[in-house]
């Protein structure tokens, strides 16, 4: 088992801290599975993905990063922004693993598949943190609801655009109806 590294103080995780925790947890997921602890493996893989999603949310100044649902909102938003379905697939896989922590129904090969799906997308998500978010236009009411939820900006409408993925922390200039920020 990987030895624990120094964790940030409670409530004080930086983006870099979250990335390090994500890396550690995905390694631990594989180690736990190799040692036969399926339940810990599934929970660690969930934690690895959740920390990476929270790093993106934190980078963008998005709201309410503490909720389980927010992890899914961030995954769906990043998948839409990057046009990469694998991000949602990784979220769904990790969430299924998280459920298995409570239900103990998955076989080692199923858990191995989840770890692989998540491990394959984490490096790209980590790399994206070094770049400004991509431009994004809200094209439907589901996206509008998700972006409003993440940003806290209730005046956003379908058709609004942001050159920085509706980040609250990146300089966007004046774009679209309500897309500044």
N, C-alpha and C positions, 0 to 999 in steps of 0.2 A: 504494500500500500504506500502511496506517495505520502511523505511527511507533510504536515500542515505548514503552510507558509504564513507569514505574518498577514493578518487581516487588518483592514482599516478599522478604525473605531466605528461602533454602530452608528449608522446614519451618515457616515462621512465618506462613502465610497466615491472615488473619482472614476472617470471613464477608464483610465489606465488600470485602476484597481479591478473594475468589472471585467475587463479583458483578461487580466491575469487570473481572476477567479474562474472565468469561463474556460480558459485553457486547462487550469488545474482540474476542474470538474469533469471535463471530457476525458482526460487521462484517467482519472479515478473511476469513471464509468466503465472503461475498458478493463481496468484492473479488478474492479469488483466483480464484473462478469467472469473474468478469467478465474477468479477465486470461488466462483459459484454463488455469490450473493446477488441474485437477480434483482431483488427489491432495491438494494442500494444502487445497483447499476442504473435502474430505470429512474430513480430519483436524481442521481448525479447528472444524467444526460438532460433531464428537464432543467436542472439548475444551470448547466452550461449554456443552454440556449436562452434561458430567461435572463441570465446576466448579460449576454451579448445584446439582446433586444433592449434591455434597460440602458446599456451603454449608448445605444443609438438614440433612445429617448432622452437621455441626459444630455447628449451632445446637442440635441435640437431644442432643448429647453421645454420639452413636452411635459404635460401634467400627469399627476397621479401614477407615478411609476411603480407604486407598491402593489397594485392589484394584478391578480392572475389574468383577468380579461385584457388588461392593458398590454400584456406580452403578446397576445393574439392580435390586438389592434396594430401594434408596431410591426409585427411580422407581415400582416396583410398590407400595411402601408408601404413598407420597404419592397415587398414583392411587386406591388403596383408601380412604384417609382422606378425600380430597376428592371421591370418587366421580366422577373425571374420567379417562376412558379416554385422553384426548389426551396425558396425561403418559407413559403406556406407549407410545403410538404414537410420540411424540417420541423416547423411548429407543430403540425398535426402529429407527426411521429413522436416528438418529445412529449406532447400533451397526452398521447396514448400511453407512453411510458410512465408519466406521472400518475395517471389513473391506475396503472398496474401496480404501483407502489402500494395502493390500498387494496387491490383485488387479487394480486398474485395469480394471474392467469396466463402470463406470457412465457413462452419457451425461450431457452437461451438463443436459438437461431433468430427468433423474432426480435429479441432485445439487441442482438448483434446488428441486425438490420437497422434498428432505430439509431444506434450509436453511429453506424456508418453514414446514414443519411445526414445526421446532425454534424458529425465531424467533417463531412465534405463541404458544408456550406459555411462553417465558422471562419475559415481563413479569409474568404471573400468578404464576409461581413466585417471582419476586423480591418481588412484593407480599406473598405469603404469609409471607415471612421476617419481616415487621414485626408479624405476629400470633402469638398462641400457637397451637401445633398443635391440631387439632380432636380431639374425643373419638373413641376407637376401641375397638372390641371385637373380639377375636380370634374368628373364626367357623369356622375350619377348620384342619386340621393344616398346610397350606401357609403360612397366615398365621402360625401359631404358630412354625413353623421360621424364617420370615423375621424376625419380631419378636425372637425369641431371638437370631438371628444379629446383628441390628443393635444390640440393646441390651446383649448379653452376659448377659442374665438367663435362665438356663436353667430356672428354676422356673415360667415362664409357661405357661399352659394355655389350651385352647380355652374361651371363655366369660369370660376375664379382660378387664377393661376399664381404660381410662385416659382421663381427661378431657383429657389433653394428648398424645395419640398415642404413648404410651409413650416420651416424651422423657425422657432422663436428666438434663436441665438445667432443666426447667420444674416448678414446684410443682404436684403433682397431688393432694395430700391422700391419704387412704386410700380407694381405690375398688377394687371387685372383689376377687378372691382375692389376686392378685399384682400388681395394676395400679398400685401406688404408683410415682410417678416418671414 
